[in-house]
Amino acid sequence: MVNYITESYKELRNHVSWPTWAEAQKLTVIVAVFSVLLALAVWGIDTVFHWLVDQYFIWIKS
């Protein structure tokens, strides 16, 4: 286990290319914007399906 952790640390330290601080900030904003857009899309679809199901049950009742 210790060997695995040591090798993982060396891999992260020496072989991973980390983004610059400015690039990390830019990518974080992009991810946040797309997350909000996806949440709004899911909310919209859910609202439409909710309305459709309500209309179906209103139609069945009458």
mmCIF file of the C-alpha atoms, coordinates in Angstrom:
data_MODEL
# 
_entry.id   MODEL 
# 
loop_
_atom_site.group_PDB 
_atom_site.id 
_atom_site.type_symbol 
_atom_site.label_atom_id 
_atom_site.label_alt_id 
_atom_site.label_comp_id 
_atom_site.label_asym_id 
_atom_site.label_entity_id 
_atom_site.label_seq_id 
_atom_site.pdbx_PDB_ins_code 
_atom_site.Cartn_x 
_atom_site.Cartn_y 
_atom_site.Cartn_z 
_atom_site.occupancy 
_atom_site.B_iso_or_equiv 
_atom_site.pdbx_formal_charge 
_atom_site.auth_seq_id 
_atom_site.auth_comp_id 
_atom_site.auth_asym_id 
_atom_site.auth_atom_id 
_atom_site.pdbx_PDB_model_num 
ATOM 1  C CA . MET A 1 1  ? 0.000   0.000  0.000   1.00 0.00 ? 1  MET A CA 1 
ATOM 2  C CA . VAL A 1 2  ? 2.823   2.396  0.875   1.00 0.00 ? 2  VAL A CA 1 
ATOM 3  C CA . ASN A 1 3  ? 4.519   1.623  -2.448  1.00 0.00 ? 3  ASN A CA 1 
ATOM 4  C CA . TYR A 1 4  ? 1.289   2.368  -4.332  1.00 0.00 ? 4  TYR A CA 1 
ATOM 5  C CA . ILE A 1 5  ? 0.879   5.731  -2.594  1.00 0.00 ? 5  ILE A CA 1 
ATOM 6  C CA . THR A 1 6  ? 4.540   6.628  -3.188  1.00 0.00 ? 6  THR A CA 1 
ATOM 7  C CA . GLU A 1 7  ? 4.353   5.738  -6.875  1.00 0.00 ? 7  GLU A CA 1 
ATOM 8  C CA . SER A 1 8  ? 1.079   7.630  -7.276  1.00 0.00 ? 8  SER A CA 1 
ATOM 9  C CA . TYR A 1 9  ? 2.584   10.727 -5.686  1.00 0.00 ? 9  TYR A CA 1 
ATOM 10 C CA . LYS A 1 10 ? 5.634   10.529 -7.966  1.00 0.00 ? 10 LYS A CA 1 
ATOM 11 C CA . GLU A 1 11 ? 3.366   10.140 -10.992 1.00 0.00 ? 11 GLU A CA 1 
ATOM 12 C CA . LEU A 1 12 ? 1.306   13.187 -10.022 1.00 0.00 ? 12 LEU A CA 1 
ATOM 13 C CA . ARG A 1 13 ? 4.416   15.228 -9.240  1.00 0.00 ? 13 ARG A CA 1 
ATOM 14 C CA . ASN A 1 14 ? 6.511   14.387 -12.311 1.00 0.00 ? 14 ASN A CA 1 
ATOM 15 C CA . HIS A 1 15 ? 4.282   13.192 -15.171 1.00 0.00 ? 15 HIS A CA 1 
ATOM 16 C CA . VAL A 1 16 ? 1.011   15.112 -14.928 1.00 0.00 ? 16 VAL A CA 1 
ATOM 17 C CA . SER A 1 17 ? 0.746   18.439 -16.729 1.00 0.00 ? 17 SER A CA 1 
ATOM 18 C CA . TRP A 1 18 ? -1.234  20.751 -14.483 1.00 0.00 ? 18 TRP A CA 1 
ATOM 19 C CA . PRO A 1 19 ? -3.126  23.729 -15.937 1.00 0.00 ? 19 PRO A CA 1 
ATOM 20 C CA . THR A 1 20 ? -2.123  27.253 -15.061 1.00 0.00 ? 20 THR A CA 1 
ATOM 21 C CA . TRP A 1 21 ? -4.204  29.123 -12.459 1.00 0.00 ? 21 TRP A CA 1 
ATOM 22 C CA . ALA A 1 22 ? -5.817  31.304 -15.142 1.00 0.00 ? 22 ALA A CA 1 
ATOM 23 C CA . GLU A 1 23 ? -6.676  28.276 -17.293 1.00 0.00 ? 23 GLU A CA 1 
ATOM 24 C CA . ALA A 1 24 ? -8.162  26.451 -14.286 1.00 0.00 ? 24 ALA A CA 1 
ATOM 25 C CA . GLN A 1 25 ? -10.333 29.479 -13.483 1.00 0.00 ? 25 GLN A CA 1 
ATOM 26 C CA . LYS A 1 26 ? -11.531 29.745 -17.101 1.00 0.00 ? 26 LYS A CA 1 
ATOM 27 C CA . LEU A 1 27 ? -12.394 26.049 -17.262 1.00 0.00 ? 27 LEU A CA 1 
ATOM 28 C CA . THR A 1 28 ? -14.202 26.253 -13.910 1.00 0.00 ? 28 THR A CA 1 
ATOM 29 C CA . VAL A 1 29 ? -16.415 29.058 -15.245 1.00 0.00 ? 29 VAL A CA 1 
ATOM 30 C CA . ILE A 1 30 ? -17.161 27.030 -18.390 1.00 0.00 ? 30 ILE A CA 1 
ATOM 31 C CA . VAL A 1 31 ? -18.159 23.993 -16.321 1.00 0.00 ? 31 VAL A CA 1 
ATOM 32 C CA . ALA A 1 32 ? -20.353 26.142 -14.057 1.00 0.00 ? 32 ALA A CA 1 
ATOM 33 C CA . VAL A 1 33 ? -22.145 27.749 -17.024 1.00 0.00 ? 33 VAL A CA 1 
ATOM 34 C CA . PHE A 1 34 ? -22.826 24.411 -18.706 1.00 0.00 ? 34 PHE A CA 1 
ATOM 35 C CA . SER A 1 35 ? -24.023 22.948 -15.386 1.00 0.00 ? 35 SER A CA 1 
ATOM 36 C CA . VAL A 1 36 ? -26.549 25.761 -14.998 1.00 0.00 ? 36 VAL A CA 1 
ATOM 37 C CA . LEU A 1 37 ? -27.694 25.365 -18.618 1.00 0.00 ? 37 LEU A CA 1 
ATOM 38 C CA . LEU A 1 38 ? -28.119 21.608 -18.174 1.00 0.00 ? 38 LEU A CA 1 
ATOM 39 C CA . ALA A 1 39 ? -30.052 22.133 -14.935 1.00 0.00 ? 39 ALA A CA 1 
ATOM 40 C CA . LEU A 1 40 ? -32.371 24.605 -16.688 1.00 0.00 ? 40 LEU A CA 1 
ATOM 41 C CA . ALA A 1 41 ? -32.916 22.167 -19.575 1.00 0.00 ? 41 ALA A CA 1 
ATOM 42 C CA . VAL A 1 42 ? -33.790 19.327 -17.182 1.00 0.00 ? 42 VAL A CA 1 
ATOM 43 C CA . TRP A 1 43 ? -36.126 21.648 -15.241 1.00 0.00 ? 43 TRP A CA 1 
ATOM 44 C CA . GLY A 1 44 ? -37.852 22.666 -18.480 1.00 0.00 ? 44 GLY A CA 1 
ATOM 45 C CA . ILE A 1 45 ? -38.322 19.095 -19.656 1.00 0.00 ? 45 ILE A CA 1 
ATOM 46 C CA . ASP A 1 46 ? -39.598 18.084 -16.222 1.00 0.00 ? 46 ASP A CA 1 
ATOM 47 C CA . THR A 1 47 ? -42.092 20.981 -16.260 1.00 0.00 ? 47 THR A CA 1 
ATOM 48 C CA . VAL A 1 48 ? -43.406 19.984 -19.690 1.00 0.00 ? 48 VAL A CA 1 
ATOM 49 C CA . PHE A 1 49 ? -43.802 16.320 -18.693 1.00 0.00 ? 49 PHE A CA 1 
ATOM 50 C CA . HIS A 1 50 ? -45.520 17.344 -15.464 1.00 0.00 ? 50 HIS A CA 1 
ATOM 51 C CA . TRP A 1 51 ? -47.991 19.469 -17.456 1.00 0.00 ? 51 TRP A CA 1 
ATOM 52 C CA . LEU A 1 52 ? -48.592 16.603 -19.922 1.00 0.00 ? 52 LEU A CA 1 
ATOM 53 C CA . VAL A 1 53 ? -49.292 14.106 -17.140 1.00 0.00 ? 53 VAL A CA 1 
ATOM 54 C CA . ASP A 1 54 ? -51.661 16.579 -15.453 1.00 0.00 ? 54 ASP A CA 1 
ATOM 55 C CA . GLN A 1 55 ? -53.502 17.090 -18.744 1.00 0.00 ? 55 GLN A CA 1 
ATOM 56 C CA . TYR A 1 56 ? -53.754 13.327 -19.252 1.00 0.00 ? 56 TYR A CA 1 
ATOM 57 C CA . PHE A 1 57 ? -55.327 12.765 -15.829 1.00 0.00 ? 57 PHE A CA 1 
ATOM 58 C CA . ILE A 1 58 ? -57.680 15.719 -16.287 1.00 0.00 ? 58 ILE A CA 1 
ATOM 59 C CA . TRP A 1 59 ? -58.749 14.205 -19.619 1.00 0.00 ? 59 TRP A CA 1 
ATOM 60 C CA . ILE A 1 60 ? -59.226 10.734 -18.036 1.00 0.00 ? 60 ILE A CA 1 
ATOM 61 C CA . LYS A 1 61 ? -61.329 12.192 -15.188 1.00 0.00 ? 61 LYS A CA 1 
ATOM 62 C CA . SER A 1 62 ? -63.752 13.975 -17.491 1.00 0.00 ? 62 SER A CA 1 
# 
